[in-house]
Each structure stands twice: as C-alpha cells, then as structure tokens.
C-alpha cells in the first residue's frame, strides 16, 4: 500500500497489473482500494499464468544461480545473484517479453 500511495501522489489515475499473491490482497488493501476507487484500479493476472506476467520471466532467470545450491550466508547468495546478473547474455533474454 505504501507503494500505491506514492504512485497516487504522482499520477491522478492508475491501473496496476499484478499477480494474485497473498501479499497483493487482504482487508487493508480492499479498504484502501474502496477509498481510492475513482483513482486506482488493480487488475490481477490469472493464477498459474506466469507467461502473462513479465516479472515472472525475469524471476525465472534470476533463480538459475540459486537452484539446488546451498549458500552458507546471505552475502554469499547475494554475490552469486549479482555475478549472474552481470552476464551479458542475460539482459536481452530477460526482456524478451517486450518484443511482439
């Protein structure tokens, strides 16, 4: 809701697309949406449809360096993810969903 409040400070009307995760629903959010129903609309992607959600395509690539690996510390895991994200081949692949 904090993110939505910030968006509403900058835009008079918004439509936000998001997945149906439990963090994107709930009584507090429903009350917030009722208060801002003339300015804000949320549209949820259908459940179990990661192909429709561009972020899922990025998450799929980011999970590769983490799959079936053990990291003794959080900094070690972060380092592995950063190292993977710096690879040149990754960025175009992550953003293919922008192409028709």
N, C-alpha and C positions, 0 to 999 in steps of 0.2 A: 504494500500500500504506500510505503514511503516513496518508492519509485514512481508510482502513478501520481502521487501528489506533486512530485517535481515536474512530471510531464505536463500536468494541468496548469502549472504556473507559466509554462511557455507556449502552450497551444490551447486555443479556445474549445476545440472539439477533437476527440480522439477515438480511433478504433484500434484496439490492440489485439493481435493474434497471439495465442499462447497454447501450450499443451494443457492437458487435463490433469496435471499432477495435483496431489492434495494440497500443496502449498499455494496453489492458484485458486483455491476455493475456500469456503468456510463462512461462518456467520458474520465475522467482522468485515470481510470483503463484500459480502452481499449488502450489508448495511451501507458501506462506503459507496457501492455502485448505485444504491437507491438514492443517496444524497446527491449524486452527480449524474443521474440518468440522462439529463439533457446534454451533457458534455462528454460522457465517456461510455464506450461500449466495448465489452470484451467478447471476442469470438474464439471459441476453443476448437483446436484441431480434434478430429475424431480420435478416440482411444485406439491404441495399437496401430497407428499410421505414421511411423517415423519418416516415411518418404515425403510426407506433406510438410514436415517441419524442418526448415533449413538448419536449425541449430543441431538437430539430431545427426545430420550429415557431418558436421564439424565434430560433434562428440564422438562419433564412431571412429574418426581418425585419431583423436586425442587419446582414446582408450587403448590403442595399439601398443604404446610403450609400457602400459600398465598391466596388460593381460597376462595372467599366470606368472606374475613376478612378485617377489617379496621385497619390500623396502624396509630396512630397519628403522628409518627415521622419516619424518615428514619432509625435511630438507632434501633427503636423497630422492624421494619421489618427485618433488618439485624440480629438481635438477634433471631427472630423466625426461620429464614432460617438456621442460624448456629446450633441452637438447633436441628432442624430436621435432618440436615446433619450428626450430631454426632451419630445418631441412628445406632446400629449395623446391623440391618436388611437391611438397605438401600444400602450399597455399593455393595454387590453381585447383588442385583436386578438392580442397575443402569448399571452394566457392563455385563449383560447377552448377549448383542449383540456380545460380543467377542467369545462366545461359538458357535460351529456349530449347 
